[in-house]
Amino acid sequence: MKTIEIKTSQNVVLQYELAELRDRILAFVLDLVCLVVGISLLNVILGPVFYSSEVLGAFFLVFLACVFIFYSLFFEVVNNGQSIGKMALRIRVIKTQGDKATFSDYAARWVFRMVDIYFSLGCVASMLVSSSAKAQRIGDIVANTAVIKLIPKMNINLNDLMTIRSRESYEPKFLTARNLREEEALLIKSALERAKKHDNQAHRQTLRLLSDKVMRLLDIQEHPRDPQEFLITVLNDYVVLTR
């Protein structure tokens, strides 16, 4: 599993799981199926009208060719980096610098599809996505983009949480911590790790906001003096109460 860290304009470092080659291939195949079905329907519905004239027929063929050629560019521009196939696979194109991708970024990716995918039958794209650190094909490298998963795998399990301090003599402070779901505990663990790795005001603010949310979630009335220590305690309690 490959990941990428992106620093936002607020100086918060976000970690994303990169889309695997399999996901990108499946998204491409789904897009191709959508194109074939869409163009076929247009041919069936509008073809008899346009093909009645040579001029209109030629215009219609050009239109269908444009639909095929500009499909991916159009959807990524208007749908925030997602084609229909990418939506189905829950993946998205984002900028590696943290800012919002622009039309020129999507256009750069689209131009190099010819080399990455079509002319090489996908060999160039497959090789680069599999071997590069950020899973980028040529178009991604030129545009400074990457394709991420919107819903990452639960690559951290409860065995990882057991490495956090949990002794037989440990007495939980917040008994309602057992009500946390596993993904919520993992989110707390991930936030604590990022704050430890990137000790700045933005991440300290993130921990404060997260501690407030956990307090409401677990119905804890006592407001913590130190949000980080509070979250560590809640996580320790969760491990002990649910192991």
C-alpha positions in Angstrom: 0.0 0.0 0.0 1.4 3.4 -1.0 0.5 6.6 0.7 1.1 10.3 0.0 1.4 13.2 2.5 0.0 16.6 1.3 0.5 19.8 3.3 -2.5 22.1 3.0 -2.5 25.9 3.0 -3.3 25.8 6.7 -0.1 23.8 7.3 -1.9 20.6 8.1 -0.4 17.4 6.7 -3.0 15.0 5.3 -2.2 11.4 4.5 -4.0 9.7 1.6 -3.8 6.2 0.4 -2.9 6.1 -3.3 -5.1 4.2 -5.7 -3.8 0.8 -6.8 -3.1 0.0 -10.4 -6.0 -2.5 -10.3 -8.4 0.3 -9.2 -7.2 2.6 -12.0 -7.5 -0.1 -14.6 -11.0 -1.0 -13.5 -12.0 2.6 -13.5 -10.7 2.9 -17.1 -12.6 -0.2 -18.2 -15.8 1.1 -16.6 -15.4 4.5 -18.4 -14.8 2.6 -21.7 -18.0 0.6 -21.1 -19.9 3.9 -20.4 -18.5 5.4 -23.6 -19.5 2.5 -25.7 -23.0 2.3 -24.3 -23.5 6.1 -24.5 -22.2 6.4 -28.1 -24.3 3.4 -29.1 -27.4 4.9 -27.7 -26.7 8.2 -29.4 -26.3 6.4 -32.6 -29.6 4.5 -32.2 -31.6 7.6 -31.1 -30.1 10.4 -33.2 -28.4 8.5 -36.0 -31.4 8.1 -38.3 -31.9 11.9 -38.1 -28.3 12.9 -38.8 -27.4 10.2 -41.3 -30.2 11.4 -43.6 -27.8 14.0 -44.9 -24.1 13.7 -45.7 -23.2 17.0 -44.0 -25.2 16.3 -40.9 -23.9 12.7 -40.8 -20.3 14.0 -41.0 -21.0 16.5 -38.2 -22.6 13.8 -36.1 -19.5 11.5 -36.5 -17.3 14.4 -35.5 -19.5 14.9 -32.4 -19.3 11.3 -31.4 -15.5 11.4 -31.8 -15.4 14.4 -29.6 -17.5 12.6 -26.9 -15.0 9.7 -27.0 -11.9 11.9 -27.0 -12.9 14.5 -24.4 -14.9 12.3 -22.1 -12.3 11.9 -19.3 -11.2 15.6 -19.5 -14.8 16.8 -19.3 -15.8 14.7 -16.3 -12.6 15.4 -14.3 -13.0 19.1 -14.8 -16.7 19.3 -13.9 -16.7 16.5 -11.3 -13.7 17.4 -9.1 -11.3 14.9 -10.5 -13.7 12.0 -11.0 -15.0 10.3 -14.1 -17.8 7.8 -13.8 -15.4 4.9 -13.5 -13.4 6.8 -10.7 -16.7 7.5 -8.9 -17.6 3.8 -9.0 -14.1 2.8 -7.6 -14.1 5.7 -5.1 -10.9 7.2 -6.4 -10.1 10.8 -7.3 -7.4 13.0 -8.9 -5.9 15.5 -6.6 -2.9 17.9 -6.6 0.2 16.8 -4.8 0.9 20.3 -3.5 -2.4 20.5 -1.6 -4.1 23.2 -3.8 -7.1 22.6 -5.9 -6.5 21.1 -9.4 -7.2 23.5 -12.3 -8.3 23.0 -15.8 -4.7 23.1 -17.0 -3.8 20.3 -14.6 -6.6 18.0 -15.8 -5.7 19.0 -19.4 -2.0 18.0 -18.9 -3.1 14.6 -17.6 -5.5 14.2 -20.5 -2.9 15.1 -23.2 -0.5 12.4 -22.0 -3.2 9.7 -22.0 -2.2 9.2 -25.6 1.3 8.2 -24.6 0.5 6.6 -21.2 -2.5 4.5 -22.3 -3.5 4.5 -25.9 -0.3 4.4 -28.0 1.4 2.0 -25.5 -1.8 0.0 -24.9 -1.5 1.0 -21.2 2.0 -0.5 -20.7 3.7 2.9 -19.9 1.0 3.9 -17.4 1.0 0.4 -15.8 4.8 0.4 -15.4 5.0 3.9 -14.0 2.0 3.6 -11.6 3.4 0.3 -10.2 7.0 1.5 -9.8 6.8 5.2 -8.9 6.7 6.4 -5.3 3.5 8.4 -5.8 1.9 5.9 -8.3 2.0 8.5 -11.1 1.9 8.0 -14.8 3.6 10.6 -17.1 0.4 12.8 -17.1 0.4 12.9 -13.3 4.1 13.8 -13.1 3.7 16.6 -15.6 0.5 18.0 -13.9 1.7 17.3 -10.3 -1.3 15.2 -9.6 -2.0 11.8 -8.0 -4.9 9.4 -7.8 -6.1 8.7 -4.3 -8.6 6.4 -2.6 -11.5 8.2 -1.0 -12.1 5.3 1.3 -8.8 3.9 2.4 -8.3 0.3 3.5 -8.4 -0.5 7.2 -4.8 -1.3 7.1 -4.4 -0.8 10.9 -6.1 -3.4 13.1 -6.6 -3.9 16.8 -3.3 -5.7 17.1 -1.7 -2.4 16.3 -3.7 -0.7 19.0 -2.5 -3.3 21.5 1.0 -1.9 21.2 -0.3 1.3 22.9 0.2 1.0 26.7 -2.1 -1.6 28.1 -1.1 -3.3 31.4 -3.1 -5.8 33.4 -3.1 -3.3 36.3 -4.3 -0.4 34.1 -7.6 1.0 35.3 -9.7 2.7 32.6 -10.8 6.3 33.4 -13.6 6.7 30.8 -15.7 3.6 30.7 -17.8 4.8 27.8 -14.6 4.5 25.6 -15.8 0.9 24.9 -18.6 2.5 22.8 -16.0 3.7 20.2 -16.1 1.9 16.9 -12.8 0.5 15.6 -12.5 3.0 12.8 -13.0 5.8 15.3 -10.2 4.5 17.5 -8.0 4.2 14.5 -8.8 7.8 13.5 -7.7 9.0 17.0 -4.5 6.9 16.7 -3.8 8.3 13.3 -4.4 11.9 14.5 -2.1 11.5 17.4 0.6 10.0 15.2 0.4 12.9 12.7 0.5 15.5 15.5 3.6 13.8 17.0 5.3 13.7 13.6 4.3 17.3 12.7 4.2 19.3 15.9 2.7 22.6 14.8 -0.3 24.9 15.7 -2.5 23.4 13.0 -2.2 19.9 14.3 -2.6 21.0 17.9 -5.9 22.7 16.8 -6.9 19.4 15.1 -6.4 17.5 18.3 -8.5 20.1 20.2 -11.3 19.8 17.8 -11.1 16.0 17.8 -11.1 15.9 21.6 -14.3 18.0 21.7 -16.0 15.6 19.3 -14.9 12.6 21.3 -16.2 14.2 24.5 -19.6 14.7 22.9 -19.5 11.2 21.4 -18.7 9.5 24.7 -20.8 11.9 26.9 -17.8 13.0 28.9 -18.5 16.2 30.9 -15.1 16.9 32.3 -13.3 19.1 29.9 -9.6 18.0 29.4 -6.7 20.4 30.1 -4.5 18.7 27.6 -6.4 17.4 24.4 -3.5 15.1 23.5 -3.3 13.4 26.9 -7.1 13.1 26.9 -7.1 11.3 23.5 -4.3 9.0 24.6 -6.2 8.1 27.7 -9.4 7.4 25.7 -7.4 5.2 23.3 -5.8 3.3 26.2 -9.2 2.8 27.8 -10.7 1.6 24.5 -7.9 -1.0 24.2 -8.3 -2.3 27.7 -12.1 -2.3 27.7 -12.5 -4.1 24.4 -9.5 -6.5 24.2 
